[in-house]
Amino acid sequence: MDPLCNSSAVELTARLRDREVSCAEVMAAHLAHIDRINPQLNAIVSIAADQAMDVARAMDSRHPGRNNAPSLWGLPTAHKDLLNVRGMRTTFGSPLYANNIASADDLIVQRIRGAGAIAIGKTNTPEFGAGSQTFNPVFGATLNPYDPTRTCGGSSGGAASALAARMLPLADGSDLGGSLRNPAAFCNVLGLRPTAGRVPAYPAQNPWFDLGVQGPMARSVDDLALFLSALVGGDPRVPVALTDPGEAFFPVAPLEIKGTRVAVSLDLGGLPVDKEIRTCIDAVARQLEGLGAKVSADCPDLRDASHIFSVFRANSFRERFREFSVAQRSQLKDTIQWNLAAGEALTTADLDRAWAARRRLFDGVAEFFTRYDFLVAPTTQVLPFDVTQPWVTQIEGVAMRDYLEWMQSCARITVTGCPALSMPAGFSATGLPIGVQIVAPVRAEARLLGFAKALEAVTGHAHRLPPLITKDLS
């Protein structure tokens, strides 16, 4: 592996701005690494290598100078295959769109391209992003770099796997019920679910829908903050868009942990959680205590969160797929058909009750964050599981009733509207990654990044390379 592939995004951009290394050199190193590693993981799909090299050479010929280069100048990246990238194949992981070529960029792609990053291809995702196990009938399954017999999580699983395997320095993702956080935890990288509107999404079927968001993935807090700074800012077409500038998030200084009020929950209100994960999160709590944090075992009242999430998710599936014909619906995977049927069965009374419950939940969470600065909890309830298993059916002896229930440690936080960051927290006895989820008050991404950076400095888990890569280095 070329050392450029193991460099941070912050380091690479500095060297690219100073012309210590060219865009073409960085791109060639990453493409060569992808050529070796990607066939073993299937993380990046629809690869456009020649196009990426052409763009890199063209950028070298028109370098704007150190002080004028945009923030992501020359960085290789790949976009989740739910995003439209002009001229590039966009399948949504569905046979219905297997040959679809996008004619225009989605807003987040425009911003990433405008910041100087170069698209290599698309990262794999489950069909229409549904579920936290990345497989689909177009490209197949994406594997976990730390154990290729296990899943990488999802739905931003291709992004997480590619990052962990050093095929990309940055990757975008999206998150409804944990699709940024779950794969970050499974692959020992970082994923940030921001407050709705922090990263404006366009086009969107429902511009007011706040459960689904887009956000950054990276291998360090600094890289995550750099990427976030390129994605934020208002847009007149997005009514929920927040207008804070990128400078509000990068560079990021570590927060003073001493005296910080931290609530720790090992189960987010009684959820079944794997014993090794509980032990790992408890160890994080002890580390925070060692740094001087005021740590308490506590959790906001999330008893209604799972039901609220299931109602609004089902309704979003109704909105997304209601115009599909009977023939098209028959080609959707069974879990999507189930969620669509649940959405079509909803009544206005169901939605009214869910909104009323969510209002009460908002009030309770707001009060909770008058007493605490952060909530620390497991990102996932299970370790990365067998890649041939579509979804988790039981946790610690508790049966899961459907394909969503095993993801409640993320989904419960989704409905709070709070920003949440998953970062490496340790490893299981068999070497599988474990993530810790840090939750902050609404719109407090800057403080969340500062807190995560302070914690990152004493953990170091993100530096542990996958065996696949250490073998490549040898």
C-alpha positions in Angstrom: 0.0 0.0 0.0 1.3 3.4 -1.0 1.7 5.6 2.1 -0.5 8.2 0.5 -3.5 5.8 1.0 -2.9 5.7 4.8 -2.5 9.5 5.0 -5.3 11.6 6.6 -7.5 13.8 4.5 -6.1 16.8 6.4 -2.5 15.8 5.6 -3.3 15.1 2.0 -5.0 18.4 1.3 -2.1 20.3 2.9 0.4 18.5 0.7 -1.8 18.9 -2.4 -2.2 22.6 -1.8 1.5 23.0 -1.4 2.2 20.9 -4.5 4.4 18.5 -2.5 2.3 15.8 -4.3 0.2 16.1 -7.4 -3.5 15.2 -7.7 -2.5 12.6 -10.3 -0.1 10.9 -7.9 -2.7 10.8 -5.1 -5.3 9.5 -7.5 -3.0 6.9 -9.0 -2.0 5.6 -5.6 -5.6 5.2 -4.5 -6.7 3.6 -7.8 -3.9 1.0 -7.6 -4.9 0.2 -4.0 -8.5 -0.1 -5.0 -7.5 -2.5 -7.8 -5.8 -4.7 -5.3 -8.2 -4.6 -2.4 -11.7 -3.8 -3.7 -12.2 -7.2 -5.4 -11.9 -8.8 -1.9 -14.5 -6.4 -0.4 -16.8 -5.1 -3.1 -17.0 -1.7 -1.5 -16.7 0.6 -4.5 -18.9 0.0 -7.5 -19.3 1.6 -10.9 -15.7 2.6 -10.8 -14.7 5.4 -13.3 -10.9 5.2 -13.0 -10.0 6.7 -16.4 -12.3 9.6 -15.8 -10.9 10.2 -12.3 -7.3 10.3 -13.6 -8.3 12.7 -16.4 -9.9 15.0 -13.9 -6.8 14.8 -11.6 -4.4 15.7 -14.4 -6.6 18.6 -15.5 -6.6 19.9 -11.9 -2.8 19.7 -11.7 -2.6 21.8 -14.9 -4.7 24.6 -13.3 -3.6 24.5 -9.7 -5.1 27.7 -8.1 -2.3 28.2 -5.7 -1.9 27.4 -2.0 -4.2 30.1 -0.7 -6.9 29.7 -3.3 -7.3 25.9 -3.4 -10.7 24.7 -2.1 -10.8 22.7 1.1 -10.9 19.2 -0.5 -8.6 19.9 -3.4 -7.5 16.7 -5.2 -8.9 14.2 -2.7 -10.3 11.0 -4.2 -13.8 10.1 -3.0 -16.7 8.0 -4.0 -20.4 8.7 -3.6 -23.0 6.5 -2.0 -25.0 4.7 -4.7 -28.2 6.5 -3.6 -26.8 9.8 -4.9 -27.1 11.1 -8.4 -23.7 11.9 -9.9 -23.9 13.3 -13.4 -22.7 11.0 -16.1 -22.3 8.1 -13.6 -24.3 5.0 -13.1 -26.7 5.4 -10.2 -28.6 2.1 -9.4 -29.9 2.6 -5.8 -29.0 -1.1 -5.5 -32.1 -2.0 -7.4 -32.5 -3.9 -10.7 -35.1 -1.3 -11.6 -32.3 1.2 -12.0 -29.5 -1.1 -13.0 -28.7 0.9 -16.1 -29.6 4.3 -14.9 -27.2 7.1 -15.7 -27.7 10.3 -13.7 -28.1 13.6 -15.7 -27.3 15.9 -12.8 -25.6 16.0 -9.4 -27.5 16.0 -6.2 -26.7 19.0 -4.0 -24.2 17.2 -1.7 -22.3 15.9 -4.8 -22.2 19.5 -6.1 -20.7 20.7 -2.8 -18.1 17.9 -2.7 -17.1 18.5 -6.3 -17.1 22.2 -5.8 -14.7 21.7 -2.8 -12.2 20.0 -5.2 -12.7 16.3 -4.5 -12.6 13.9 -7.4 -15.2 11.1 -7.7 -13.7 7.6 -8.3 -17.1 5.8 -8.4 -20.0 4.9 -6.2 -20.0 3.0 -2.8 -22.3 0.0 -2.4 -25.6 0.2 -0.5 -28.5 -2.1 0.3 -31.4 -1.9 -2.1 -32.8 1.7 -1.8 -30.7 2.0 1.3 -33.1 -0.2 3.3 -31.5 -2.0 6.2 -28.1 -2.1 7.9 -26.7 -5.0 5.9 -25.1 -4.0 2.6 -26.2 -6.4 -0.2 -28.3 -6.0 -3.3 -29.1 -7.9 -6.5 -27.1 -5.5 -8.7 -23.7 -5.7 -7.1 -23.9 -8.3 -4.3 -22.7 -7.9 -0.8 -19.9 -5.7 0.6 -17.6 -7.4 3.2 -16.0 -6.2 6.4 -12.3 -5.4 6.1 -11.7 -6.7 9.7 -13.3 -10.0 8.9 -14.5 -10.6 5.3 -17.0 -13.3 6.5 -18.9 -10.5 8.3 -21.1 -7.7 7.2 -19.8 -4.1 7.0 -23.2 -2.8 8.2 -25.3 -0.3 6.2 -26.7 1.4 4.5 -23.5 3.4 4.0 -21.6 0.1 4.2 -19.6 0.5 1.0 -18.4 3.8 2.2 -17.3 2.5 5.7 -15.6 -0.6 4.2 -13.7 1.5 1.6 -12.6 4.0 4.3 -11.4 1.3 6.7 -9.5 -0.5 3.9 -7.8 2.8 3.0 -9.3 2.9 -0.5 -10.7 6.5 0.2 -9.7 9.2 2.6 -13.3 10.5 2.9 -16.8 9.2 1.9 -20.3 10.6 2.1 -23.2 8.7 3.7 -26.8 9.0 4.7 -28.6 8.1 7.9 -32.3 7.4 8.7 -32.1 4.6 11.3 -28.3 4.4 11.7 -27.0 4.2 8.2 -24.0 6.4 8.9 -23.4 5.2 12.5 -23.9 1.5 12.2 -21.4 0.8 9.4 -18.9 3.2 11.0 -19.1 1.1 14.2 -18.8 -2.2 12.3 -15.7 -0.9 10.3 -13.8 1.0 12.9 -14.3 4.4 11.3 -16.3 7.6 12.1 -19.7 8.6 10.9 -21.6 11.7 11.9 -25.4 12.0 11.7 -25.9 15.8 11.8 -28.9 17.8 12.9 -31.5 17.8 10.1 -30.6 20.7 7.7 -27.0 20.9 8.7 -26.1 19.2 5.4 -29.0 20.3 3.2 -30.4 17.6 0.8 -31.7 18.4 -2.6 -33.7 17.1 -4.4 -35.9 15.5 -1.8 -39.3 14.0 -2.1 -40.4 15.6 1.2 -38.3 18.7 2.0 -39.6 18.7 5.6 -38.8 15.1 6.4 -36.1 15.3 9.1 -35.4 11.6 10.0 -33.2 11.0 6.9 -30.1 13.1 6.7 -26.8 13.1 4.8 -23.4 13.5 6.4 -19.6 12.8 6.4 -17.6 9.6 7.1 -13.9 9.6 7.8 -11.1 7.9 9.8 -10.4 10.7 12.3 -12.3 13.6 13.9 -10.2 16.2 12.1 -11.0 14.6 8.7 -14.7 14.3 9.7 -14.8 18.0 10.6 -12.9 19.0 7.4 -15.5 17.1 5.3 -18.4 18.5 7.3 -17.2 22.0 6.7 -17.5 21.5 2.9 -21.0 20.2 3.1 -22.8 22.7 5.3 -24.5 26.0 4.5 -28.0 27.2 3.5 -29.8 26.6 0.3 -33.0 28.4 -0.7 -34.6 25.2 -2.0 -34.2 23.4 1.4 -36.6 24.9 4.0 -34.8 23.2 7.0 -31.3 24.2 5.9 -29.1 25.7 8.6 -26.8 28.5 7.6 -23.7 28.2 9.8 -20.6 28.4 7.7 -17.9 25.7 7.3 -15.5 27.7 9.5 -17.8 26.9 12.5 -16.7 23.3 12.3 -13.1 23.2 11.1 -10.5 23.4 12.4 -11.7 21.7 15.5 -10.1 22.1 18.9 -10.4 19.4 21.6 -13.0 20.2 24.2 -11.9 20.4 27.8 -13.3 17.2 29.3 -12.7 18.1 32.9 -16.1 19.1 34.4 -18.1 18.0 31.3 -21.4 16.4 32.3 -21.7 13.0 30.6 -24.6 10.6 30.8 -23.8 7.0 30.0 -26.4 4.4 29.0 -25.4 0.9 28.2 -28.8 0.0 26.8 -30.7 3.2 25.8 -33.7 2.4 27.9 -33.7 -1.4 28.2 -32.5 -2.6 24.7 -30.7 -6.0 24.5 -27.0 -5.3 23.9 -24.2 -7.8 23.3 -22.1 -8.2 26.5 -18.8 -7.3 24.9 -20.3 -4.1 23.6 -21.6 -3.2 27.0 -18.2 -3.9 28.5 -16.5 -1.7 25.9 -18.9 1.3 26.4 -18.4 1.0 30.2 -14.6 1.2 29.6 -15.1 4.4 27.6 -17.1 5.8 30.5 -14.1 5.0 32.8 -11.7 6.7 30.4 -13.9 9.8 30.5 -13.9 9.7 34.3 -10.1 9.5 34.1 -10.2 12.7 32.1 -12.2 14.5 34.7 -15.7 14.2 33.2 -18.7 14.1 35.6 -20.1 10.7 34.5 -23.5 9.5 35.5 -25.6 6.5 34.5 -28.6 8.1 32.9 -30.7 8.2 29.8 -33.6 10.3 28.5 -37.0 8.8 28.3 -37.0 7.0 25.0 -39.9 4.5 25.6 -41.9 5.8 22.7 -39.0 6.4 20.3 -39.1 3.0 18.6 -42.8 3.3 17.8 -42.4 6.9 16.6 -39.5 5.8 14.3 -41.5 2.8 12.9 -44.5 5.0 12.0 -42.5 7.8 10.3 -40.2 5.4 8.5 -43.2 3.4 7.2 -44.8 6.6 6.0 -41.6 7.6 4.2 -41.7 4.3 2.4 -45.3 5.0 1.4 -44.2 8.3 0.0 -41.2 6.9 -1.8 -42.8 3.9 -3.4 -46.5 4.7 -3.7 -46.3 5.5 -7.5 -44.5 2.1 -8.2 -46.6 -0.3 -10.4 -47.5 -3.7 -9.2 -44.8 -5.1 -11.5 -42.2 -2.7 -10.0 -43.2 -3.5 -6.5 -42.8 -7.2 -7.1 -39.1 -6.5 -7.8 -38.5 -4.9 -4.4 -37.0 -7.0 -1.7 -39.4 -8.5 0.8 -38.4 -6.1 3.7 -39.1 -3.1 1.5 -42.5 -4.5 0.5 -43.3 -5.1 4.2 -42.4 -1.5 5.1 -44.4 -0.2 2.2 -47.4 -2.2 3.3 -47.0 -0.9 6.8 -47.0 2.7 5.5 -50.1 2.2 3.4 -51.9 0.8 6.4 -51.3 3.9 8.5 -54.2 6.2 9.3 -54.2 9.9 10.1 -54.9 9.0 13.7 -51.6 6.9 13.7 -49.7 9.8 12.4 -51.3 12.3 14.9 -50.4 10.0 17.8 -46.9 9.7 16.6 -46.5 13.4 16.3 -47.9 14.0 19.8 -45.5 11.4 21.2 -42.6 12.9 19.4 -43.4 16.4 20.8 -43.3 14.9 24.3 -40.0 13.1 23.5 -38.5 16.4 22.2 -39.5 18.1 25.5 -37.9 15.4 27.6 -34.7 15.3 25.6 -34.4 19.1 25.8 -34.8 18.9 29.6 -32.2 16.0 29.7 -29.6 18.2 28.0 -30.0 21.0 30.6 -28.5 18.5 33.0 -25.9 16.9 30.7 -23.6 18.0 27.9 -23.4 14.7 26.1 -25.0 11.2 26.1 -22.6 8.2 25.5 -24.1 4.9 24.4 -23.5 1.9 22.2 -23.7 2.6 18.5 -24.9 -1.0 17.7 -26.5 -3.7 19.8 -24.5 -6.5 18.1 -21.1 -7.2 16.7 -20.6 -7.5 12.9 -22.5 -10.6 12.0 -22.3 -13.2 9.2 -22.5 -11.6 5.8 -24.9 -14.3 4.6 -27.5 -13.4 7.3 -29.9 -10.7 6.0 -30.6 -9.2 9.5 -30.2 -10.0 13.1 -32.9 -12.3 14.5 -31.9 -12.4 18.2 -29.7 -10.5 20.7 -28.7 -11.9 24.0 -31.5 -14.4 23.7 -34.2 -11.8 22.8 -35.9 -12.5 19.5 -36.2 -9.6 17.0 -39.7 -9.2 15.5 -38.6 -7.6 12.3 -35.5 -6.4 10.3 -35.5 -3.0 12.0 -35.6 -4.0 15.7 -31.9 -4.8 16.0 -31.0 -1.3 15.1 -32.9 0.6 17.8 -29.7 1.9 19.5 -29.4 4.2 16.5 -33.1 4.6 15.6 -34.1 5.8 19.0 -31.6 8.6 18.7 -32.8 9.5 15.2 -36.2 10.6 16.5 -34.7 12.9 19.0 -33.3 15.1 16.2 -30.0 15.3 18.0 -26.6 15.0 16.2 -24.9 11.7 16.9 -21.3 10.6 16.1 -20.1 7.0 16.1 -16.4 6.6 16.6 -14.1 3.6 17.3 -14.3 2.4 20.9 -12.4 -0.9 20.9 -12.5 -4.5 19.7 -14.2 -7.7 20.6 -12.1 -10.7 21.8 -12.1 -11.9 18.2 -11.0 -8.6 16.7 -14.3 -7.2 15.6 -14.7 -3.4 15.8 -17.0 -1.8 18.4 -18.3 1.8 18.1 -19.4 4.3 20.8 -22.2 6.7 20.0 -21.9 10.2 21.3 -25.1 12.3 21.3 -25.2 16.1 21.7 -28.0 18.7 21.9 -29.7 19.8 18.7 -27.3 21.9 16.4 -24.3 21.3 18.7 -22.1 19.6 16.1 -19.1 21.8 16.8 -19.0 20.9 20.5 -19.7 17.3 19.6 -16.6 17.2 17.4 -14.5 18.9 20.1 -15.6 16.3 22.6 -14.9 13.4 20.2 -11.5 14.8 19.4 -10.6 14.9 23.1 -11.7 11.3 23.5 -10.0 10.2 20.3 -6.7 11.4 21.7 -6.8 8.8 24.6 -8.2 5.9 22.7 -6.3 5.4 19.4 -8.5 2.6 18.2 -9.0 4.1 14.7 -5.3 3.5 14.0 -5.7 -0.3 14.1 -5.5 -1.4 10.5 -7.7 -4.3 9.2 -5.8 -7.6 8.8 -6.5 -7.3 5.1 -4.3 -4.2 5.0 -1.6 -5.3 7.3 -1.2 -8.3 5.0 -1.0 -6.0 2.0 1.7 -3.9 3.8 3.8 -7.0 4.5 
